[in-house]
């Protein structure tokens, strides 16, 4: 895998756009809902001297086109996990460190369970686990009448204590993005990904077999919100470490430098 490059990888039914920056062991970033290869860019810039930062746009996003036109089904977490597996297999022969946030953390958990040989450590940052908490699935990601997908995402993120003026994606990441790409990513997330988040159930038995490769994390400023509580409960049930990061659900966008330093510290601790 060349450093400072981008490209497309073919997977069943889609092409995946990816970016690789930096040098060192691979740190594979799986963004939260509507986030793409650039979502972790601010925090990632502080990690590039230590890692090759690999990130991507999930299938159906603006730069990752689907293979066949027509009606698009809900994209399951299992399909997302298989895409991530194939992307890693195409770009590196070495096990990678993986950081997944929100929806990306769910994908990472499924990935480590199915393909543990590809992962050195998964840092699962605030996976949305309302069902695991035995709470009602979130209605916040259901569009209201006359509401755009972007407005739905902003409303949901605000319900997690994130400043609406800073919110551009479900993770809370504030970033510049071409307007059309932003709209396409938001619409695909709301209409084709969010439902899979609510229906996904953790395979606790499967995860226990790979617990030595998992670390859960949550935002220190968001302890009262369900993503933090779900991550903490999952860590307790699986008997794996739980660590805190700066900020809330989108801490890597709120505090990129200290967030990156914490992530590097936790990865070093796992060696």
N, C-alpha and C positions, 0 to 999 in steps of 0.2 A: 504494500500500500504506500503510495507516494504521499509525502507530507505537503500540506498547502494545496491540496487538490480537491476537485469535486467531480462527480460523475453519476451515472445511472447503473443500477444493478437490476437485472431481470429476475423476477420471482413469479410464481404462478399467478396469472391474472393481473399483473401490474409491473411497473418499473418503480424502483425506489431511488430517489435523489439523495446523495450523501455528500458530506464535506469532511475532510481530514486536515487537521492543523496541529502543529507542535511536533515534539519528538519524545521518544521514550515508550514505555508500555502503553497499550491502548486503554483509554478510558472512554467507554461507549456511553453516550448520552441518549436517553429515551425521554423525550419531552412530554409534558402534560397536554391535556386536551386543547386542540387548535394550535399548539406550539409546534415548531418545526426545527430544522437544522440550525437555525440562528438563535433559538430561544435562550440557549445557555452561553451565548457568545461573550457577554460581559464577564461573567464569572470564569468562563473557560480561558479567557486571555491571560488570567493569572496562573493558570495551570499548564499552559503550553510549554514552558521550559522543562516540565517534569513528565508530561504525558503526551501521547498522540491523541488528541481529542477527536473522536469520531462521532458524528451526529447525522441525523437523516430526517427526511419528511416521510411520514407514514403514507401508506397507499391511499390514493384518492385525493391527497392534498395537491396544491397547485403545481408543484414540480415533480410529483410522483403519479403519473397518469395511470388510470386503469386500462387494462388491455382490451376490454370489450365494451362498446357503447350499450346503452340500455339501462334498465332498472338496476339500481345498486342495492344489494342487501345490506343488512346490519353487519358490520365487520366485527367478528368475535375476538375476544382476547386471545384465543388459541391461534387464530389466523395472524393476528399482530405478532404474537410470539414466534410463529414460524417464519414470518418475514424477517424479524430481528435475527433469528438463527441463521437464515440464509445470507443475510447481509454480512454478518460476522464471518461466516465460513468463506465467503467470496473475497474478503479483504484481509484476513489475518489467519495465520496458522497457530497463533499463540492464544492462550486464555486471556480474556480481557477483564479489566475492572468495569463494572457497570453502575451507572447512576441513573435511576429512574424516578421521576417525580410525578405524583398524582396518577393519572392514567398510565403514564410511563412506568410507574412503580408496579402496577398490576401486571403489565406486560413483562417486566423484569422478573417478577416472582414466577410467572408461568414459564419463562425462559429458563431460569436456573433449575426449576424442577424437571424440565424435559431435556435440557442439554447442559448439565452441570460441567461437562468437560470443557465448555467454552468460557467458563466464568471463574475468575479468581475470587472475586467478592462482588456481591450485589448490595448497593446502598439503596434501600427502598424508602424514599422520602414521601411521607404522607399519602400512601395509597388510599383511595376513597373506599372505605369499608363500612358503610352504613349497615349493610346486611349482616356483617360480622358482629357489629355492635347491637344487633337485633333492633335497629331503628328502621323507620319507614324509608324506602328509597327516596332520594332527593327529587323534589318536583321543580327545583330551581333551574334545571336545565331543559325544562319544557317551555317552548316559546309561548308567550302570551299573544293575544290577538294584536295584529299590527306591529309586532315586535320583530326586529331583525335578529338573525343568529348572533351577531356581535353584541347587540343589546342584551340578549339572553345571557351571554357569557359574562358581560359586565355586571349584570344584576346578581348572578350566582356568585361571582368573585367578591362582590361587595358584601354578600351574606356571610363570607368568611373573614370579614373585617378588613378587606383590602380596599384601598382608596380608589374610587371609581376613576379619578382623573389619571391614575397610573395604569389602569388595567387595559391590556390589549389581548390577553388570552386567558384561558381558564386557570392557568397556574398563577396568574397575577403578574406575569412578566411584562414589564413596560419596555417596548422596543419599537424601532422604526421598521415598517414593513410596507411594501408596495400595496396600495389600497385594494387592488383586485385580488392579490394573493391572500391578503388578510381576510377578505370576504369569503373567498372560496374555502379556505381552511376552516373558518368558523362554521360555515354552512355544513361542510362535510362532517365536522365533529358533532354538531347538534343533531343532524338527521341520520347519521350512519355509524356513530361511535358511542354516543352517550348512553344509549339503551343497553349496550353490552356491558358498560361499567356497572349499571344497577343490577344486572342479572348475574354477574360473575360471582362464583363462590370459591373461596380459598380451599385448596386441597391440603388440609393440614397434615395428613399422613404423608403425602408426597413431599411436602416442604420439610418435614422432620428429617427426612433422609438426606437433605442438603443444608441443614441448619447451620453448619460450620461455614457456609459461604454467604450467609445473610446477615445484614445489619439494618435495622429499622431506624428511621430518623423522623424528627418533627421540628416545627418551628417554635422556638422558645417564646415568641410573642403570641402564639396562637393556641395555647394549651386548652382553651375552652371549646375549640371548634372540632367538629367530628373527624377531620382528616388526622389531626394529631392524636385524638383519643383512640381512633381505630388502629393507628400504627403502634401506639403504646400497648394496646391490648393484644395485638397480634404478636408482638415481641414477648410479652409475658406468657402467652399460651404456648408459643414455640420454644420458649426458654432461650432466646437469642438476645444480643445486646440491643439497647435502644439509646440513641444519642440525640442531642439537640443541635440545631443549626440556628443561625441568626434569622430573625424575621418571622413571618407567618408562612402561609401556604406557598407564596412565591418568593421566599427569602433570597434565592439566588439572583433574582432581579432587583430586589430591594437593597441588598447589601452584597454586591458581587465579590469584593475583595475578601472580607471576613468569611463569607460563605465558602469561597474557594479554599481558604486556608484551613477551615474546619474539615472540609472534605479530604484535603490532602493529609491532614493529621489522622483522620479516622482510617484512611487507607494504609498509612504507615503503621498504625497500631495493629492492623490485621495480619501483617507479614510475619 
